Amino acid sequence: MTQPVTMYTTVWCGYCRRLERQMSEAGIAFRKVDIDAHRAFGDRIEAATGGHRTVPTIEIEGELLVNPSFSQVAAAVDGGSAGN
């Protein structure tokens, strides 16, 4: 069973666009949040990464995957754990 997914991104991030395309092509449903437009979400990412506003960051069941590969996202969604 797939897990709810949130993608934290920015409009200027090429890596984000690539991962977004890969996730869409694979049929992974996700909510997209621009951390430049919604600063509080960026603050949460900074807290989790030691002060960096790294995108893309993917959230699955409250766990963050910072700058993940598509295969890491797919495994976390399919496996139900972002820690995999």
GUKEPA-513550 format. One record per atom (N, C-alpha, C): atom name; x, y, z. Coordinates in nm, 4 decimals, padded with zeros to 6 digits. Each point is the difference from the previous one (the first is absolute). Layout:
BEGIN
<CA <X Y Z>>
...
END
This chain:
BEGIN
<N <00.0847 -00.1185 00.0000>>
<CA <-00.0847 00.1185 00.0000>>
<C <00.0889 00.1244 00.0000>>
<N <-00.0368 00.0981 -00.0774>>
<CA <00.0811 00.1210 -00.0074>>
<C <-00.0324 00.0941 00.1157>>
<N <00.0966 00.0799 00.0355>>
<CA <-00.0101 00.0928 00.1127>>
<C <-00.0203 00.1417 -00.0532>>
<N <-00.0672 00.0875 00.0785>>
<CA <-00.0109 00.1407 -00.0403>>
<C <00.1386 00.0639 -00.0124>>
<N <00.0187 00.0778 -00.1058>>
<CA <00.1306 00.0582 -00.0293>>
<C <-00.0140 00.1511 -00.0168>>
<N <00.0939 00.0746 00.0609>>
<CA <00.0100 00.1440 -00.0208>>
<C <00.1384 00.0283 -00.0550>>
<N <00.0046 00.0811 -00.1047>>
<CA <00.1271 00.0408 -00.0593>>
<C <00.0219 00.1477 00.0313>>
<N <00.1079 00.0301 00.0724>>
<CA <00.0390 00.1380 00.0273>>
<C <00.0972 00.0413 -00.1087>>
<N <-00.0275 00.1130 -00.0629>>
<CA <00.0682 00.0392 -00.1220>>
<C <00.0133 00.1517 -00.0079>>
<N <00.0594 00.0476 -00.1070>>
<CA <00.0019 00.1421 -00.0356>>
<C <-00.0200 00.0077 -00.1514>>
<N <-00.0363 00.1181 -00.0488>>
<CA <-00.0219 00.0151 -00.1441>>
<C <00.1309 -00.0032 -00.0778>>
<N <00.1119 00.0308 00.0651>>
<CA <00.1291 00.0086 -00.0695>>
<C <00.0811 -00.1291 00.0026>>
<N <-00.0509 -00.1052 00.0635>>
<CA <00.0772 -00.1230 00.0222>>
<C <-00.0178 -00.1002 -00.1147>>
<N <00.1054 -00.0181 -00.0785>>
<CA <-00.0025 -00.0969 -00.1092>>
<C <-00.0106 -00.1437 00.0481>>
<N <00.0672 -00.0328 00.1090>>
<CA <-00.0075 -00.1352 00.0554>>
<C <-00.1429 -00.0306 00.0430>>
<N <-00.0686 00.1021 00.0532>>
<CA <-00.1393 -00.0165 00.0415>>
<C <-00.0884 -00.0313 -00.1203>>
<N <00.0190 00.0720 -00.1081>>
<CA <-00.0803 -00.0231 -00.1206>>
<C <00.0220 -00.1411 -00.0538>>
<N <00.1247 -00.0445 00.0019>>
<CA <00.0296 -00.1361 -00.0489>>
<C <-00.0682 -00.1042 00.0879>>
<N <00.0132 00.0139 00.1331>>
<CA <-00.0609 -00.0970 00.0903>>
<C <-00.1525 00.0053 -00.0105>>
<N <-00.0555 00.1195 -00.0136>>
<CA <-00.1448 00.0145 -00.0169>>
<C <-00.0467 -00.0743 -00.1255>>
<N <00.0719 00.0157 -00.1102>>
<CA <-00.0340 -00.0692 -00.1242>>
<C <00.0080 -00.1515 00.0174>>
<N <00.1070 -00.0474 00.0635>>
<CA <00.0175 -00.1435 00.0208>>
<C <-00.1123 -00.0571 00.0871>>
<N <-00.0355 00.0722 00.1055>>
<CA <-00.1064 -00.0470 00.0881>>
<C <-00.1340 -00.0017 -00.0734>>
<N <-00.0275 00.1031 -00.0787>>
<CA <-00.1250 00.0061 -00.0765>>
<C <-00.0071 -00.1139 -00.1013>>
<N <00.1097 -00.0230 -00.0720>>
<CA <00.0033 -00.1082 -00.0992>>
<C <-00.0198 -00.1366 00.0640>>
<N <00.0442 -00.0156 00.1251>>
<CA <-00.0138 -00.1271 00.0711>>
<C <-00.1366 -00.0137 00.0679>>
<N <-00.0812 00.1061 -00.0072>>
<CA <-00.1326 -00.0065 00.0607>>
<C <-00.0007 00.0224 00.1499>>
<N <00.1064 00.0598 00.0522>>
<CA <00.0060 00.0306 00.1433>>
<C <-00.0717 00.1331 00.0229>>
<N <-00.1097 -00.0050 00.0732>>
<CA <-00.0750 00.1216 00.0313>>
<C <00.0729 00.0759 00.1096>>
<N <00.0048 00.1326 -00.0135>>
<CA <00.0675 00.0802 00.1013>>
<C <-00.0574 00.1403 00.0033>>
<N <00.0175 00.0618 00.1144>>
<CA <-00.0347 00.1401 00.0193>>
<C <00.1296 00.0778 -00.0111>>
<N <-00.0015 00.1119 -00.0696>>
<CA <00.1204 00.0806 -00.0201>>
<C <-00.0106 00.1276 00.0827>>
<N <00.1095 00.0320 00.0746>>
<CA <00.0048 00.1206 00.0819>>
<C <00.1260 00.0782 -00.0361>>
<N <-00.0178 00.1238 -00.0453>>
<CA <00.1117 00.0890 -00.0319>>
<C <00.0480 00.0649 00.1307>>
<N <00.1216 -00.0342 00.0425>>
<CA <00.0484 00.0513 00.1292>>
<C <00.0406 00.1466 -00.0055>>
<N <00.0136 00.0562 -00.1198>>
<CA <00.0223 00.1440 -00.0102>>
<C <-00.1306 00.0752 00.0245>>
<N <-00.1107 -00.0569 -00.0447>>
<CA <-00.1311 00.0621 00.0187>>
<C <-00.0579 -00.0288 00.1384>>
<N <00.0374 -00.1138 00.0575>>
<CA <-00.0518 -00.0429 00.1310>>
<C <00.1193 -00.0231 00.0927>>
<N <00.0530 00.1074 00.0517>>
<CA <00.1270 -00.0005 00.0738>>
<C <00.0025 -00.0944 00.1204>>
<N <-00.1111 -00.0190 00.0662>>
<CA <-00.0014 -00.0861 00.1194>>
<C <00.0433 -00.1422 -00.0328>>
<N <-00.0345 -00.0483 -00.1184>>
<CA <00.0422 -00.1347 -00.0394>>
<C <00.1511 -00.0053 -00.0192>>
<N <00.0580 00.1055 -00.0552>>
<CA <00.1452 00.0076 -00.0152>>
<C <00.0703 00.0005 00.1341>>
<N <-00.0602 00.0663 00.0983>>
<CA <00.0574 00.0017 00.1344>>
<C <00.0075 -00.1409 00.0576>>
<N <-00.1016 -00.0808 -00.0272>>
<CA <-00.0011 -00.1386 00.0485>>
<C <00.1131 -00.0804 -00.0649>>
<N <00.0213 00.0225 -00.1289>>
<CA <00.1083 -00.0701 -00.0695>>
<C <00.1346 00.0444 00.0552>>
<N <00.0160 00.1288 00.0254>>
<CA <00.1242 00.0495 00.0605>>
<C <00.0270 -00.0689 00.1329>>
<N <-00.1021 -00.0144 00.0815>>
<CA <00.0156 -00.0649 00.1307>>
<C <00.0445 -00.1454 -00.0157>>
<N <-00.0503 -00.0671 -00.1024>>
<CA <00.0327 -00.1410 -00.0211>>
<C <00.1367 -00.0203 -00.0637>>
<N <00.0545 00.1042 -00.0668>>
<CA <00.1252 -00.0164 -00.0740>>
<C <00.1161 00.0787 00.0583>>
<N <-00.0172 00.0551 00.1178>>
<CA <00.1087 00.0762 00.0599>>
<C <00.0163 00.1388 -00.0593>>
<N <-00.1097 00.0576 -00.0511>>
<CA <00.0049 00.1366 -00.0472>>
<C <-00.0061 00.0193 -00.1503>>
<N <-00.0207 -00.1070 -00.0745>>
<CA <-00.0039 00.0100 -00.1466>>
<C <-00.1438 -00.0099 -00.0501>>
<N <-00.0348 00.0824 -00.0982>>
<CA <-00.1329 -00.0046 -00.0639>>
<C <00.0131 -00.0836 -00.1273>>
<N <00.0245 -00.1281 00.0171>>
<CA <00.0295 -00.0891 -00.1119>>
<C <-00.1283 -00.0475 -00.0677>>
<N <-00.0037 00.0165 -00.1312>>
<CA <-00.1095 -00.0534 -00.0803>>
<C <00.0593 -00.0787 -00.1168>>
<N <-00.0670 -00.1030 -00.0462>>
<CA <-00.1287 -00.0442 00.0494>>
<C <00.0133 -00.0736 00.1332>>
<N <-00.1019 00.0156 00.0815>>
<CA <-00.0160 -00.0794 00.1204>>
<C <-00.1376 -00.0630 -00.0091>>
<N <-00.0057 -00.1282 00.0276>>
<CA <-00.1249 -00.0761 -00.0082>>
<C <-00.0389 -00.0417 00.1413>>
<N <-00.1279 00.0157 00.0317>>
<CA <-00.0519 -00.0444 00.1298>>
<C <-00.0980 -00.1136 -00.0215>>
<N <00.0241 -00.1090 00.0734>>
<CA <-00.0877 -00.1164 -00.0018>>
<C <-00.0232 -00.0410 00.1443>>
<N <-00.1253 00.0055 00.0434>>
<CA <-00.0381 -00.0364 00.1366>>
<C <00.0829 00.0742 00.1045>>
<N <00.0250 00.1276 -00.0218>>
<CA <00.0715 00.0816 00.0980>>
<C <00.1506 -00.0090 -00.0055>>
<N <00.0536 -00.0888 -00.0830>>
<CA <00.1451 -00.0137 -00.0144>>
<C <00.0459 00.0718 -00.1260>>
<N <00.1159 00.0643 00.0085>>
<CA <00.0528 00.0767 -00.1123>>
<C <00.1110 -00.0751 -00.0729>>
<N <-00.0070 00.0021 -00.1317>>
<CA <00.1074 -00.0472 -00.0869>>
<C <00.0572 00.1249 -00.0650>>
<N <00.1232 00.0338 00.0322>>
<CA <00.0619 00.1226 -00.0488>>
<C <00.0803 -00.0298 -00.1261>>
<N <-00.0361 00.0683 -00.1092>>
<CA <00.0649 -00.0155 -00.1297>>
<C <00.0098 -00.1468 -00.0420>>
<N <-00.1133 -00.0707 00.0016>>
<CA <00.0044 -00.1428 -00.0319>>
<C <00.0041 -00.0260 -00.1493>>
<N <00.0462 -00.1188 -00.0343>>
<CA <-00.0112 -00.0466 -00.1380>>
<C <-00.1431 -00.0497 -00.0209>>
<N <-00.0380 -00.0164 -00.1259>>
<CA <-00.1332 -00.0539 -00.0276>>
<C <-00.0139 -00.1397 00.0602>>
<N <00.1031 -00.0824 -00.0107>>
<CA <-00.0096 -00.1364 00.0533>>
<C <-00.0201 -00.0001 00.1512>>
<N <00.0586 00.0962 00.0716>>
<CA <-00.0223 00.0095 00.1441>>
<C <-00.1448 00.0366 00.0306>>
<N <-00.0546 00.0913 -00.0779>>
<CA <-00.1401 00.0393 00.0199>>
<C <-00.0917 -00.1175 -00.0301>>
<N <00.0210 -00.0668 -00.1127>>
<CA <-00.0843 -00.1131 -00.0378>>
<C <00.0042 -00.1098 00.1052>>
<N <00.1200 -00.0291 00.0517>>
<CA <00.0129 -00.1043 00.1033>>
<C <-00.0723 00.0407 00.1274>>
<N <00.0110 00.1272 00.0382>>
<CA <-00.0658 00.0467 00.1223>>
<C <-00.1516 -00.0028 -00.0157>>
<N <-00.0497 00.0371 -00.1155>>
<CA <-00.1438 -00.0004 -00.0243>>
<C <-00.0518 -00.1433 -00.0004>>
<N <00.0667 -00.0878 -00.0707>>
<CA <-00.0431 -00.1391 -00.0085>>
<C <00.0201 -00.0759 00.1306>>
<N <00.1089 00.0328 00.0694>>
<CA <00.0315 -00.0691 00.1235>>
<C <-00.0692 00.0570 00.1215>>
<N <-00.0540 00.1213 -00.0125>>
<CA <-00.0726 00.0589 00.1115>>
<C <00.0889 00.0623 00.1052>>
<N <00.1301 00.0130 -00.0281>>
<CA <00.0895 00.0614 00.0977>>
<C <00.1005 00.0873 -00.0718>>
<N <00.0071 00.1259 00.0403>>
<CA <00.0954 00.0911 -00.0618>>
<C <00.1424 -00.0305 00.0404>>
<N <00.0199 -00.0782 00.1024>>
<CA <00.1336 -00.0325 00.0477>>
<C <00.0714 -00.1038 -00.0842>>
<N <-00.0715 -00.0637 -00.0942>>
<CA <00.0624 -00.1030 -00.0841>>
<C <00.0787 00.0600 -00.1119>>
END
